[in-house]
Amino acid sequence: MSTFTNGYRNTIKIEMNRSDKNRFKHFNFLVKFDLLFLDLLPKIWRQI
C-alpha cells in the first residue's frame, strides 16, 4: 500500500510542476481521486 501511496504523491508533485493549461484540471482530478480513495479504503478494508 505504501508503494502505491508514494507513487501517487510523486504524481501529484509532477502535476504541480507542469506548466500547461490543463494542470489545474489534472490536479482537481487527482484531489477528487484522493478523496474518493480515502473514502473507499475503509470500506474495502472491511470487506477483506
C-alpha positions as CSV (number, residue, x, y, z in Angstrom):
1,M,0.0,0.0,0.0
2,S,2.8,2.4,0.8
3,T,4.4,1.9,-2.6
4,F,1.1,3.0,-4.3
5,T,0.8,6.0,-2.0
6,N,4.4,7.1,-2.6
7,G,4.0,6.8,-6.4
8,Y,0.7,8.7,-6.1
9,R,2.3,11.5,-4.2
10,N,5.1,11.7,-6.7
11,T,2.4,12.0,-9.5
12,I,0.9,15.0,-7.6
13,K,4.4,16.6,-7.4
14,I,4.9,16.1,-11.1
15,E,1.4,17.6,-11.9
16,M,2.2,20.6,-9.7
17,N,5.4,21.2,-11.7
18,R,3.6,21.1,-15.1
19,S,3.1,24.4,-16.8
20,D,0.4,23.6,-19.3
21,K,-3.1,24.9,-19.4
22,N,-4.5,21.5,-18.2
23,R,-2.5,21.5,-14.9
24,F,-5.4,22.5,-12.7
25,K,-7.8,20.1,-14.4
26,H,-5.3,17.3,-13.7
27,F,-4.8,18.5,-10.1
28,N,-8.5,18.7,-9.4
29,F,-8.9,15.2,-10.8
30,L,-6.2,13.9,-8.5
31,V,-7.7,15.6,-5.5
32,K,-11.1,14.1,-6.2
33,F,-9.5,10.7,-6.7
34,D,-7.6,11.2,-3.4
35,L,-10.8,12.0,-1.5
36,L,-12.7,9.1,-3.2
37,F,-9.8,6.7,-2.5
38,L,-9.7,7.8,1.2
39,D,-13.5,7.3,1.4
40,L,-13.4,3.8,-0.3
41,L,-10.3,2.5,1.5
42,P,-12.1,1.7,4.9
43,K,-15.0,0.1,3.1
44,I,-12.6,-2.1,1.0
45,W,-10.6,-2.9,4.1
46,R,-13.7,-4.1,6.0
47,Q,-14.6,-6.5,3.2
48,I,-11.2,-8.2,3.1
